[in-house]
Amino acid sequence: MKYLIALFLGLSVGAAILVIALIYNPFNATAGLSPLSVSNSELITLSFSGVPSEAIMFTNDGESRLKPFPEKVQQLWEAPVRLSSMMVTAMRDARGGTAGIGIKFSSLSESTRLLQGEAMVDSAWYIYLPGRGSLFIEQTENHWQFVRDVMVPAYRSSANSWKGTWIGDLTAGPGALRTAAATGGAGSLQGLKMEAVESLLAQAYSLESGPVAAEGRLLIELPRNLQEFEGGSSGE
């Protein structure tokens, strides 16, 4: 019996050390400043709520922490899409006014490598801006910093929640500088090749329901020779 107890204690200590090393691995450093944050090019700035229940529609497999909204929306329980989610949300411009509508598809990525600080998600946006046109955004996201700085403290909290201020870029590619690939689909943006970065500002998180207070932001860099984008732009 004493050997079984020793084995159990050894495995428990080993698992604890592994988890601590995984979370606080010094080689999993925080990514630097997004290149679009210091760009001299003109930017389209779009923001949206990061809380699923504040979206127009949010759905997934129905078994995840983030619950589909509204309640009777069709769930993605079929095998090919059960690790995916879909969100339809209002997009706001830099002045806080309604700029259009965004549809985002996200799927857990097979390229996730937690030991390397990579909790990856593959996602795509379709955004329609009335009077301006539409665009598509393809990106890979790394949620590791969010998991480490927000979700883990929530698990450790006796209240099963986290409050504070966390802001970071989620976009990790496919661009070499951790930017997403954006393509104009219609209107004045048609055919344009652009770069984009998605970031998140989180202020409250619950283990039961996920983000409680959070706002997402998309920065989209326009080609330098394009005339000023009216309404939702910032920069020069």
Accessible surface in RSA format (square Angstrom, percent):
REM  Atomic radii and reference values for relative SASA: ProtOr
REM  Chains: A
REM  Algorithm: Lee & Richards
REM  Probe-radius: 1.40
REM  Slices: 20
REM RES _ NUM      All-atoms   Total-Side   Main-Chain    Non-polar    All polar
REM                ABS   REL    ABS   REL    ABS   REL    ABS   REL    ABS   REL
RES MET A   1   165.16  85.5 126.19  83.5  38.97  92.8 111.32  94.6  53.84  71.3
RES LYS A   2   145.82  71.1 137.34  84.3   8.48  20.2  83.40  75.1  62.42  66.5
RES TYR A   3   166.27  77.6 161.30  91.8   4.97  12.9 124.29  93.4  41.98  51.7
RES LEU A   4   114.42  63.7 110.18  78.8   4.24  10.7 110.63  77.7   3.79  10.2
RES ILE A   5    92.66  52.7  90.01  67.1   2.65   6.4  92.64  66.7   0.02   0.1
RES ALA A   6    60.63  55.7  47.82  73.8  12.81  29.1  52.40  73.8   8.22  21.8
RES LEU A   7   104.72  58.3  98.18  70.2   6.54  16.5 104.38  73.3   0.34   0.9
RES PHE A   8   134.41  67.2 132.49  82.1   1.93   5.0 134.28  81.4   0.14   0.4
RES LEU A   9   100.34  55.9 100.22  71.7   0.13   0.3 100.34  70.5   0.00   0.0
RES GLY A  10    43.21  53.3   0.00   N/A  43.21  53.3  33.91  93.1   9.29  20.8
RES LEU A  11   117.65  65.5 109.92  78.6   7.73  19.4 112.63  79.1   5.02  13.5
RES SER A  12    48.99  41.4  36.48  48.7  12.51  28.8  35.58  75.8  13.41  18.8
RES VAL A  13    86.67  57.0  84.53  76.5   2.14   5.2  86.66  75.3   0.01   0.0
RES GLY A  14    36.50  45.0   0.00   N/A  36.50  45.0  30.52  83.8   5.98  13.4
RES ALA A  15    55.15  50.7  48.48  74.8   6.66  15.2  53.06  74.7   2.09   5.5
RES ALA A  16    50.15  46.1  42.20  65.1   7.96  18.1  49.53  69.7   0.62   1.7
RES ILE A  17   107.26  61.0 106.28  79.2   0.99   2.4 106.92  77.0   0.34   0.9
RES LEU A  18   104.92  58.4 101.83  72.9   3.09   7.8 104.83  73.6   0.09   0.2
RES VAL A  19    77.68  51.1  77.51  70.2   0.16   0.4  77.68  67.5   0.00   0.0
RES ILE A  20   101.70  57.9 101.68  75.8   0.01   0.0 101.68  73.2   0.01   0.0
RES ALA A  21    54.92  50.5  43.38  66.9  11.54  26.3  52.92  74.5   2.00   5.3
RES LEU A  22    35.12  19.6  31.99  22.9   3.12   7.9  34.91  24.5   0.21   0.6
RES ILE A  23    21.45  12.2  21.45  16.0   0.00   0.0  21.45  15.4   0.00   0.0
RES TYR A  24   124.44  58.1 107.10  60.9  17.34  45.1  94.19  70.8  30.25  37.3
RES ASN A  25    33.61  23.2  30.24  29.2   3.37   8.1   4.69  11.3  28.92  28.0
RES PRO A  26   112.54  82.0  83.63  76.2  28.91 105.1  95.69  79.0  16.85 104.7
RES PHE A  27   182.96  91.5 154.37  95.6  28.59  74.4 158.90  96.3  24.06  68.9
RES ASN A  28    10.48   7.2   4.35   4.2   6.13  14.8   6.21  14.9   4.26   4.1
RES ALA A  29    77.63  71.4  52.28  80.7  25.35  57.7  59.58  83.9  18.05  47.8
RES THR A  30    92.45  65.8  70.24  71.2  22.22  52.9  54.73  73.5  37.72  57.0
RES ALA A  31    59.23  54.5  35.84  55.3  23.39  53.2  46.17  65.0  13.06  34.6
RES GLY A  32    51.41  63.4   0.00   N/A  51.41  63.4  38.22 104.9  13.19  29.5
RES LEU A  33   127.95  71.3  99.22  71.0  28.73  72.2 104.44  73.3  23.51  63.3
RES SER A  34     2.53   2.1   1.96   2.6   0.56   1.3   2.28   4.9   0.24   0.3
RES PRO A  35    38.32  27.9  27.44  25.0  10.87  39.5  33.01  27.3   5.31  33.0
RES LEU A  36     4.28   2.4   4.01   2.9   0.28   0.7   4.01   2.8   0.28   0.7
RES SER A  37    54.47  46.0  20.52  27.4  33.95  78.2  16.85  35.9  37.61  52.7
RES VAL A  38   102.16  67.2  77.28  70.0  24.88  59.9  85.05  73.9  17.11  46.4
RES SER A  39    30.09  25.4   4.25   5.7  25.84  59.5  11.06  23.5  19.04  26.7
RES ASN A  40   120.54  83.1 105.46 101.9  15.08  36.3  21.06  50.7  99.48  96.2
RES SER A  41     6.05   5.1   2.30   3.1   3.75   8.6   3.73   7.9   2.32   3.3
RES GLU A  42    19.15  11.0  17.00  12.9   2.15   5.1  11.01  21.3   8.13   6.6
RES LEU A  43    14.73   8.2  14.73  10.5   0.00   0.0  14.73  10.3   0.00   0.0
RES ILE A  44     0.17   0.1   0.17   0.1   0.00   0.0   0.17   0.1   0.00   0.0
RES THR A  45    18.39  13.1  18.39  18.6   0.00   0.0  17.15  23.0   1.23   1.9
RES LEU A  46     1.34   0.7   1.27   0.9   0.07   0.2   1.34   0.9   0.00   0.0
RES SER A  47    14.67  12.4  14.38  19.2   0.28   0.7   7.58  16.1   7.09   9.9
RES PHE A  48     7.29   3.6   7.29   4.5   0.00   0.0   7.29   4.4   0.00   0.0
RES SER A  49    16.45  13.9  13.47  18.0   2.98   6.9  15.35  32.7   1.10   1.5
RES GLY A  50    17.74  21.9   0.00   N/A  17.74  21.9   8.44  23.1   9.30  20.8
RES VAL A  51    12.36   8.1  11.72  10.6   0.64   1.5  12.21  10.6   0.15   0.4
RES PRO A  52    14.78  10.8  13.77  12.6   1.01   3.7  14.47  11.9   0.31   2.0
RES SER A  53    64.94  54.9  53.40  71.3  11.54  26.6  35.34  75.3  29.60  41.5
RES GLU A  54   113.90  65.4  81.67  61.8  32.23  76.7  35.64  68.9  78.26  63.9
RES ALA A  55     6.06   5.6   0.10   0.1   5.96  13.6   0.80   1.1   5.26  13.9
RES ILE A  56    97.37  55.4  79.18  59.0  18.19  43.8  86.30  62.1  11.07  30.0
RES MET A  57    34.46  17.8  34.46  22.8   0.00   0.0  34.46  29.3   0.00   0.0
RES PHE A  58    13.98   7.0  13.98   8.7   0.00   0.0  13.98   8.5   0.00   0.0
RES THR A  59     3.97   2.8   3.97   4.0   0.00   0.0   3.97   5.3   0.00   0.0
RES ASN A  60     8.06   5.6   8.06   7.8   0.00   0.0   4.98  12.0   3.08   3.0
RES ASP A  61    30.61  21.4  25.82  25.7   4.79  11.3   5.51  13.0  25.10  25.0
RES GLY A  62    20.54  25.3   0.00   N/A  20.54  25.3   0.88   2.4  19.65  44.0
RES GLU A  63   156.02  89.6 123.97  93.8  32.05  76.3  44.93  86.9 111.09  90.7
RES SER A  64    45.86  38.8  36.26  48.4   9.60  22.1  25.89  55.1  19.97  28.0
RES ARG A  65    74.98  31.5  58.77  30.0  16.21  38.6  20.28  27.7  54.70  33.2
RES LEU A  66    52.69  29.3  52.18  37.3   0.51   1.3  52.52  36.9   0.17   0.5
RES LYS A  67   120.48  58.8 112.30  68.9   8.18  19.5  81.56  73.4  38.92  41.5
RES PRO A  68    19.15  14.0   8.59   7.8  10.56  38.4   8.59   7.1  10.56  65.6
RES PHE A  69    74.73  37.4  74.71  46.3   0.02   0.1  74.73  45.3   0.00   0.0
RES PRO A  70    67.00  48.8  66.68  60.8   0.32   1.1  67.00  55.3   0.00   0.0
RES GLU A  71   153.72  88.3 132.79 100.5  20.93  49.8  51.14  98.9 102.58  83.8
RES LYS A  72   199.43  97.3 165.90 101.8  33.53  79.8 116.05 104.5  83.37  88.8
RES VAL A  73    31.00  20.4  17.24  15.6  13.76  33.2  25.50  22.2   5.50  14.9
RES GLN A  74   121.76  68.1 110.12  80.5  11.64  27.7  59.69 127.1  62.07  47.1
RES GLN A  75    65.46  36.6  63.78  46.6   1.67   4.0   7.84  16.7  57.62  43.7
RES LEU A  76    37.56  20.9  37.56  26.9   0.00   0.0  37.56  26.4   0.00   0.0
RES TRP A  77   158.80  63.7 145.38  70.4  13.41  31.5 135.22  72.1  23.58  38.2
RES GLU A  78    70.08  40.2  67.62  51.2   2.46   5.9  38.70  74.9  31.38  25.6
RES ALA A  79    69.83  64.2  50.09  77.3  19.74  44.9  51.08  71.9  18.75  49.7
RES PRO A  80   123.47  90.0  81.88  74.6  41.59 151.2  94.77  78.2  28.70 178.3
RES VAL A  81    55.06  36.2  54.95  49.7   0.11   0.3  55.06  47.8   0.00   0.0
RES ARG A  82   121.96  51.2 118.97  60.6   2.98   7.1  31.07  42.5  90.89  55.1
RES LEU A  83   110.97  61.8  98.93  70.8  12.05  30.3 105.50  74.1   5.48  14.7
RES SER A  84    20.05  16.9  15.69  20.9   4.36  10.0  11.33  24.1   8.72  12.2
RES SER A  85    27.88  23.6  26.71  35.7   1.17   2.7  10.36  22.1  17.52  24.6
RES MET A  86    43.09  22.3  42.54  28.2   0.55   1.3  27.16  23.1  15.93  21.1
RES MET A  87    24.02  12.4  23.84  15.8   0.19   0.4  12.64  10.7  11.39  15.1
RES VAL A  88    18.12  11.9  18.12  16.4   0.00   0.0  18.12  15.7   0.00   0.0
RES THR A  89     2.97   2.1   2.97   3.0   0.00   0.0   0.00   0.0   2.97   4.5
RES ALA A  90    43.40  39.9  40.10  61.9   3.31   7.5  40.51  57.0   2.90   7.7
RES MET A  91     0.00   0.0   0.00   0.0   0.00   0.0   0.00   0.0   0.00   0.0
RES ARG A  92    70.67  29.7  70.65  36.0   0.02   0.1  28.07  38.4  42.59  25.8
RES ASP A  93    24.44  17.1  19.54  19.4   4.90  11.6   0.78   1.8  23.66  23.6
RES ALA A  94    54.23  49.9  17.89  27.6  36.34  82.7  22.56  31.8  31.67  83.9
RES ARG A  95   189.89  79.7 150.75  76.8  39.14  93.2  75.02 102.5 114.86  69.6
RES GLY A  96    47.10  58.1   0.00   N/A  47.10  58.1  26.61  73.0  20.49  45.9
RES GLY A  97    33.61  41.4   0.00   N/A  33.61  41.4  32.60  89.5   1.01   2.3
RES THR A  98   114.19  81.2  80.83  81.9  33.36  79.5  47.14  63.3  67.05 101.4
RES ALA A  99    23.80  21.9   8.72  13.5  15.08  34.3  16.65  23.4   7.15  19.0
RES GLY A 100     9.15  11.3   0.00   N/A   9.15  11.3   6.24  17.1   2.91   6.5
RES ILE A 101    62.16  35.4  62.00  46.2   0.16   0.4  62.00  44.6   0.16   0.4
RES GLY A 102     0.00   0.0   0.00   N/A   0.00   0.0   0.00   0.0   0.00   0.0
RES ILE A 103    42.26  24.0  42.26  31.5   0.00   0.0  42.26  30.4   0.00   0.0
RES LYS A 104    20.24   9.9  18.79  11.5   1.45   3.4   5.66   5.1  14.58  15.5
RES PHE A 105   106.23  53.1 104.78  64.9   1.45   3.8 105.05  63.7   1.18   3.4
RES SER A 106    18.92  16.0  17.41  23.2   1.51   3.5  10.26  21.9   8.65  12.1
RES SER A 107    43.33  36.6  41.34  55.2   1.99   4.6  24.89  53.0  18.45  25.8
RES LEU A 108   113.46  63.2  97.34  69.6  16.11  40.5  97.38  68.4  16.08  43.3
RES SER A 109    14.18  12.0   4.87   6.5   9.31  21.4   1.71   3.6  12.47  17.5
RES GLU A 110   172.79  99.2 146.52 110.8  26.27  62.5  70.11 135.6 102.68  83.8
RES SER A 111    57.17  48.3  51.20  68.3   5.98  13.8  46.04  98.0  11.13  15.6
RES THR A 112    48.02  34.2  36.39  36.9  11.63  27.7  30.83  41.4  17.19  26.0
RES ARG A 113   119.29  50.1 114.72  58.5   4.57  10.9  36.53  49.9  82.76  50.2
RES LEU A 114    81.14  45.2  76.12  54.5   5.02  12.6  76.12  53.5   5.02  13.5
RES LEU A 115   124.10  69.1 113.54  81.2  10.56  26.5 113.72  79.9  10.38  27.9
RES GLN A 116   116.03  64.9  96.47  70.5  19.56  46.6  33.66  71.6  82.37  62.5
RES GLY A 117     7.22   8.9   0.00   N/A   7.22   8.9   0.68   1.9   6.54  14.6
RES GLU A 118    57.92  33.3  57.92  43.8   0.00   0.0   7.69  14.9  50.24  41.0
RES ALA A 119    16.29  15.0  14.24  22.0   2.05   4.7  15.93  22.4   0.36   1.0
RES MET A 120    24.40  12.6  21.99  14.6   2.42   5.8  21.93  18.6   2.47   3.3
RES VAL A 121    18.75  12.3  18.75  17.0   0.00   0.0  18.75  16.3   0.00   0.0
RES ASP A 122    61.22  42.9  58.35  58.1   2.87   6.8  25.72  60.5  35.50  35.4
RES SER A 123     8.05   6.8   0.00   0.0   8.05  18.5   3.78   8.0   4.27   6.0
RES ALA A 124    44.51  40.9  44.01  67.9   0.50   1.1  44.15  62.2   0.36   1.0
RES TRP A 125     3.21   1.3   0.00   0.0   3.21   7.5   1.19   0.6   2.03   3.3
RES TYR A 126    74.14  34.6  73.37  41.7   0.77   2.0  47.06  35.4  27.08  33.4
RES ILE A 127     0.00   0.0   0.00   0.0   0.00   0.0   0.00   0.0   0.00   0.0
RES TYR A 128    96.34  45.0  96.34  54.8   0.00   0.0  61.22  46.0  35.12  43.3
RES LEU A 129     3.47   1.9   3.47   2.5   0.00   0.0   3.47   2.4   0.00   0.0
RES PRO A 130    79.47  57.9  63.35  57.8  16.12  58.6  63.71  52.6  15.76  97.9
RES GLY A 131    81.75 100.8   0.00   N/A  81.75 100.8  44.73 122.7  37.02  82.9
RES ARG A 132    77.83  32.7  75.49  38.5   2.34   5.6  10.92  14.9  66.91  40.5
RES GLY A 133     7.68   9.5   0.00   N/A   7.68   9.5   5.47  15.0   2.21   5.0
RES SER A 134     5.49   4.6   5.49   7.3   0.00   0.0   1.25   2.7   4.24   5.9
RES LEU A 135     0.00   0.0   0.00   0.0   0.00   0.0   0.00   0.0   0.00   0.0
RES PHE A 136   105.13  52.6 104.21  64.5   0.92   2.4 104.33  63.3   0.80   2.3
RES ILE A 137     1.73   1.0   0.14   0.1   1.59   3.8   0.84   0.6   0.89   2.4
RES GLU A 138   109.34  62.8 108.52  82.1   0.83   2.0  37.94  73.4  71.40  58.3
RES GLN A 139     3.28   1.8   0.35   0.3   2.93   7.0   0.26   0.6   3.02   2.3
RES THR A 140    41.95  29.8  41.95  42.5   0.00   0.0  36.98  49.7   4.97   7.5
RES GLU A 141     1.53   0.9   1.53   1.2   0.00   0.0   0.00   0.0   1.53   1.2
RES ASN A 142    41.50  28.6  35.06  33.9   6.44  15.5   9.04  21.8  32.46  31.4
RES HIS A 143    48.08  26.3  47.94  33.3   0.14   0.4  33.89  34.9  14.19  16.5
RES TRP A 144     8.84   3.5   8.74   4.2   0.10   0.2   8.74   4.7   0.10   0.2
RES GLN A 145    32.16  18.0  31.29  22.9   0.87   2.1  27.13  57.7   5.03   3.8
RES PHE A 146    17.64   8.8  16.76  10.4   0.87   2.3  16.76  10.2   0.87   2.5
RES VAL A 147    40.16  26.4  40.16  36.4   0.00   0.0  40.16  34.9   0.00   0.0
RES ARG A 148    51.00  21.4  45.19  23.0   5.81  13.8   5.57   7.6  45.43  27.5
RES ASP A 149    49.43  34.6  39.14  39.0  10.28  24.3  15.86  37.3  33.57  33.5
RES VAL A 150     0.00   0.0   0.00   0.0   0.00   0.0   0.00   0.0   0.00   0.0
RES MET A 151    38.58  20.0  38.58  25.5   0.00   0.0  28.44  24.2  10.14  13.4
RES VAL A 152    25.30  16.7  25.08  22.7   0.23   0.5  25.30  22.0   0.00   0.0
RES PRO A 153    43.91  32.0  37.14  33.9   6.77  24.6  39.34  32.5   4.57  28.4
RES ALA A 154     0.00   0.0   0.00   0.0   0.00   0.0   0.00   0.0   0.00   0.0
RES TYR A 155   125.39  58.5 103.89  59.1  21.50  56.0  82.61  62.1  42.78  52.7
RES ARG A 156   175.27  73.6 138.17  70.4  37.11  88.4  52.23  71.4 123.04  74.6
RES SER A 157    36.90  31.2  23.77  31.7  13.13  30.2  20.92  44.6  15.97  22.4
RES SER A 158   123.90 104.7  80.84 107.9  43.06  99.2  59.65 127.0  64.25  90.0
RES ALA A 159    73.22  67.3  44.83  69.2  28.40  64.6  55.99  78.9  17.23  45.6
RES ASN A 160    81.55  56.2  80.22  77.5   1.33   3.2  10.79  26.0  70.76  68.4
RES SER A 161    35.79  30.2  30.98  41.3   4.82  11.1  16.54  35.2  19.26  27.0
RES TRP A 162    36.85  14.8  30.68  14.9   6.17  14.5  21.72  11.6  15.13  24.6
RES LYS A 163   171.51  83.7 144.33  88.6  27.19  64.7  86.98  78.3  84.53  90.0
RES GLY A 164    36.34  44.8   0.00   N/A  36.34  44.8  29.59  81.2   6.75  15.1
RES THR A 165   103.12  73.3  69.98  70.9  33.15  79.0  46.22  62.1  56.90  86.0
RES TRP A 166    27.03  10.8  24.48  11.8   2.56   6.0  21.64  11.5   5.40   8.8
RES ILE A 167   118.83  67.6  96.64  72.0  22.20  53.5  96.64  69.6  22.20  60.2
RES GLY A 168    19.48  24.0   0.00   N/A  19.48  24.0  19.48  53.5   0.00   0.0
RES ASP A 169    53.08  37.2  27.36  27.2  25.72  60.8  10.18  24.0  42.90  42.8
RES LEU A 170    10.00   5.6   9.29   6.6   0.71   1.8   9.33   6.6   0.67   1.8
RES THR A 171     5.79   4.1   0.00   0.0   5.79  13.8   0.00   0.0   5.79   8.8
RES ALA A 172    32.88  30.2  13.80  21.3  19.08  43.4  13.81  19.5  19.07  50.5
RES GLY A 173     3.04   3.8   0.00   N/A   3.04   3.8   3.04   8.4   0.00   0.0
RES PRO A 174    78.65  57.3  44.82  40.9  33.83 123.0  53.14  43.9  25.51 158.6
RES GLY A 175    26.06  32.1   0.00   N/A  26.06  32.1  20.03  55.0   6.03  13.5
RES ALA A 176   109.15 100.4  63.30  97.7  45.85 104.3  75.59 106.5  33.56  88.9
RES LEU A 177   115.08  64.1 112.81  80.7   2.27   5.7 114.12  80.1   0.96   2.6
RES ARG A 178    79.64  33.4  77.32  39.4   2.31   5.5  37.73  51.6  41.91  25.4
RES THR A 179     1.45   1.0   1.39   1.4   0.06   0.1   0.81   1.1   0.64   1.0
RES ALA A 180     1.79   1.6   0.31   0.5   1.47   3.3   0.75   1.1   1.03   2.7
RES ALA A 181    43.61  40.1  37.50  57.9   6.12  13.9  40.91  57.6   2.71   7.2
RES ALA A 182     1.96   1.8   0.00   0.0   1.96   4.5   0.00   0.0   1.96   5.2
RES THR A 183    43.33  30.8  43.33  43.9   0.00   0.0  25.68  34.5  17.64  26.7
RES GLY A 184     5.47   6.7   0.00   N/A   5.47   6.7   0.00   0.0   5.47  12.2
RES GLY A 185    28.34  34.9   0.00   N/A  28.34  34.9   8.42  23.1  19.92  44.6
RES ALA A 186    43.54  40.0  43.47  67.1   0.07   0.2  43.54  61.3   0.00   0.0
RES GLY A 187    48.34  59.6   0.00   N/A  48.34  59.6  31.03  85.2  17.31  38.8
RES SER A 188    76.96  65.0  49.50  66.1  27.46  63.3  57.70 122.9  19.26  27.0
RES LEU A 189     0.48   0.3   0.48   0.3   0.00   0.0   0.48   0.3   0.00   0.0
RES GLN A 190   125.76  70.3 106.66  78.0  19.10  45.5  21.37  45.5 104.39  79.2
RES GLY A 191    51.68  63.7   0.00   N/A  51.68  63.7  33.11  90.9  18.57  41.6
RES LEU A 192    35.90  20.0  34.21  24.5   1.68   4.2  35.90  25.2   0.00   0.0
RES LYS A 193   155.07  75.7 135.63  83.2  19.44  46.3  99.83  89.9  55.25  58.8
RES MET A 194    12.71   6.6   0.00   0.0  12.71  30.3   5.35   4.5   7.36   9.8
RES GLU A 195    70.35  40.4  69.39  52.5   0.96   2.3  23.98  46.4  46.36  37.9
RES ALA A 196     0.23   0.2   0.23   0.3   0.00   0.0   0.23   0.3   0.00   0.0
RES VAL A 197     4.31   2.8   2.98   2.7   1.33   3.2   3.06   2.7   1.25   3.4
RES GLU A 198     5.42   3.1   5.41   4.1   0.01   0.0   0.00   0.0   5.42   4.4
RES SER A 199     8.40   7.1   8.06  10.8   0.33   0.8   3.62   7.7   4.78   6.7
RES LEU A 200    25.09  14.0  24.07  17.2   1.02   2.6  25.07  17.6   0.02   0.1
RES LEU A 201    58.32  32.5  57.00  40.8   1.31   3.3  57.00  40.0   1.31   3.5
RES ALA A 202     2.10   1.9   2.10   3.2   0.00   0.0   2.10   3.0   0.00   0.0
RES GLN A 203    90.20  50.4  85.08  62.2   5.12  12.2  11.64  24.8  78.56  59.6
RES ALA A 204    14.11  13.0  13.59  21.0   0.52   1.2  13.59  19.1   0.52   1.4
RES TYR A 205     9.88   4.6   8.59   4.9   1.29   3.4   4.00   3.0   5.89   7.3
RES SER A 206    21.25  18.0  21.25  28.4   0.00   0.0   9.84  21.0  11.41  16.0
RES LEU A 207    27.53  15.3  20.54  14.7   6.99  17.6  20.65  14.5   6.87  18.5
RES GLU A 208   149.48  85.8 131.65  99.6  17.83  42.5  53.66 103.8  95.82  78.2
RES SER A 209    57.23  48.4  49.33  65.8   7.90  18.2  37.67  80.2  19.56  27.4
RES GLY A 210     0.00   0.0   0.00   N/A   0.00   0.0   0.00   0.0   0.00   0.0
RES PRO A 211    22.14  16.1  18.39  16.8   3.75  13.6  18.57  15.3   3.57  22.2
RES VAL A 212    77.06  50.7  63.59  57.6  13.46  32.4  66.01  57.4  11.05  30.0
RES ALA A 213    36.81  33.8  32.03  49.4   4.78  10.9  36.81  51.8   0.00   0.0
RES ALA A 214    15.02  13.8   0.52   0.8  14.51  33.0   4.04   5.7  10.98  29.1
RES GLU A 215    73.89  42.4  71.35  54.0   2.54   6.0  13.13  25.4  60.76  49.6
RES GLY A 216     0.40   0.5   0.00   N/A   0.40   0.5   0.40   1.1   0.00   0.0
RES ARG A 217    93.28  39.2  92.98  47.4   0.30   0.7  25.52  34.9  67.75  41.1
RES LEU A 218     0.45   0.3   0.45   0.3   0.00   0.0   0.45   0.3   0.00   0.0
RES LEU A 219    11.40   6.3  11.37   8.1   0.03   0.1  11.37   8.0   0.03   0.1
RES ILE A 220     0.00   0.0   0.00   0.0   0.00   0.0   0.00   0.0   0.00   0.0
RES GLU A 221    32.02  18.4  30.07  22.7   1.95   4.6   4.83   9.3  27.18  22.2
RES LEU A 222     2.08   1.2   0.18   0.1   1.90   4.8   0.48   0.3   1.59   4.3
RES PRO A 223    37.81  27.6  23.38  21.3  14.43  52.5  35.64  29.4   2.18  13.5
RES ARG A 224   189.91  79.7 154.23  78.6  35.68  85.0  71.51  97.7 118.40  71.8
RES ASN A 225   141.75  97.7 104.68 101.2  37.07  89.3  48.12 115.8  93.63  90.5
RES LEU A 226    56.49  31.5  42.72  30.6  13.77  34.6  44.44  31.2  12.05  32.4
RES GLN A 227   160.04  89.5 148.19 108.3  11.85  28.2  58.69 124.9 101.35  76.9
RES GLU A 228   133.63  76.7 111.95  84.7  21.68  51.6  34.55  66.8  99.08  80.9
RES PHE A 229    16.59   8.3  11.64   7.2   4.95  12.9  16.53  10.0   0.06   0.2
RES GLU A 230   110.87  63.7 104.50  79.1   6.37  15.2  35.71  69.1  75.16  61.4
RES GLY A 231    31.01  38.2   0.00   N/A  31.01  38.2  23.10  63.4   7.91  17.7
RES GLY A 232     4.67   5.8   0.00   N/A   4.67   5.8   1.82   5.0   2.85   6.4
RES SER A 233    26.01  22.0   8.58  11.4  17.43  40.2   0.32   0.7  25.68  36.0
RES SER A 234    46.13  39.0  37.45  50.0   8.68  20.0  38.24  81.4   7.89  11.0
RES GLY A 235    56.94  70.2   0.00   N/A  56.94  70.2  24.34  66.8  32.59  73.0
RES GLU A 236   170.53  97.9 138.30 104.6  32.23  76.7  84.74 163.9  85.79  70.0
END  Absolute sums over single chains surface
CHAIN  1 A    13376.9      10853.8       2523.0       8440.7       4936.2
END  Absolute sums over all chains
TOTAL         13376.9      10853.8       2523.0       8440.7       4936.2
